[in-house]
C-alpha cells in the first residue's frame, strides 16, 4: 500500500505557511496549498485533507510531493500549464492592439472592451486579456501641461536651489492662494460609515458662498501661515504679505516662492516690496504648479477637511479651515523636497520629445 510523503516543517516554514493560510491578500491557490501542507505536517492522510478542504485527493498528493521535493518555492511558484496554448488570442492580439491604439469608434473617443469586441467580431474576454497582458487602458487618461516659459530652466534652478540648499539667516516660504472654496450643504442627510458599507452623501448641494485661503508654508518647519479673505485681488495679497511680515522673525530674510498670477506682480505690490527689502520673490515657471510645495498642503486640507464637509455658511467654512491650520501647527511636519535637477530636467526633455513626436504624427 502506498503511503503519503511525510512532511516535517522547520519553525520558519511553519510560520510562513501559517501566514499564507490566514492571509486575505494572497491568491486563493496559495492559501489552499499552505493549508494542505500544514495539515499534512500534522500527520493527516491525503484523503482526510481533501475532505476537510473540499479538494480532490490527487490534488493534495501532488502538492504534498512538490513541497517535500522543493520546499516553499514548490508551492509558491507557478508553472506553465500543460493544456493547449491560446493560439486564437495570439492570432488576434496584434489586430486588437493596432485597432485600440490607432483608431477610434465613430461615436466615441476611445474603445471599450464591448465595442471593440463587437467591431472585430471576437469575444469580449479576449479583448480584456490582450489589454491586460499589454497594459493598455483606453478608459484612463492622465492630465498634463508642459511649461512654455522662456526662462523655465532659470526659474527651475532658482526654486529647486531654495528647496535643496536654503540660504542661511532666512526663511523659505512656499506661498499660494486657494480661491473659490465653496461652503456647501448637502440637500439631504447622508448615512454614516458602518462595517460593510461606506458613508453616503447626496450628489447635489446648496451653495452658501465662497472664500479664498491665502497660505504660506515654512519649508524648514512645516508651520503654516493662513488667512481667509472674501476676494482675490492685490489688496488682499498685500494684507497677506503684511501678515507674513508680522508672523516671521524680523531679523530674517524672507524668500517667497510664488506662481505668476497677475495679483503678485501688481504695481502697488512691487512698491510695497521695495519698501520691505527682506522680502525676496521667486516665481516658478508658468504651468508648473507642481514646483510649489504649498499645493501639496492644499490637497491635504481639501481631501481631509473640505471636500466631504458640510458648511451652512462661509463663517462655518472658515472656522473649519482655521481649526485645521491650528491643529496642523501644533505638530507641523515639513514637506521634504528630494528631486534635483538631474532627475527633473531629463523628464521634461523626454516629455517635450514625446509631445513633438505625437504632433508630427
Secondary structure, DSSP 8 states (H G I E B T S, - for coil): ----------HHHHHHHHHHHH-SSS-HHHHHHHHHHHHHHTT--HHHHHHHHT--HHHHHHHHHHHHHHTHHHHHS-----S---HHHHHHHHHHHHHHHH---TTSSS--HHHHHHHHT--HHHHHHHHHHTT--TT----------TTHHHHHHHHHHHHHS--TTEEEEEEEEEEEEEEEEESS-----BTTB-----S-EEEEEEEEEEEEEETTT--EEEEEES--SHHHHHHHHHHHHHHS-TTSEEEEEE---GGGG-HHHHHHHHT-TTEEEEE--TT-GGG-THHHHHHHHIIIIITT---SSHHHHHHHHHHHHHHHHHT---------HHHHHHHHHHHHHHHHHHHH-
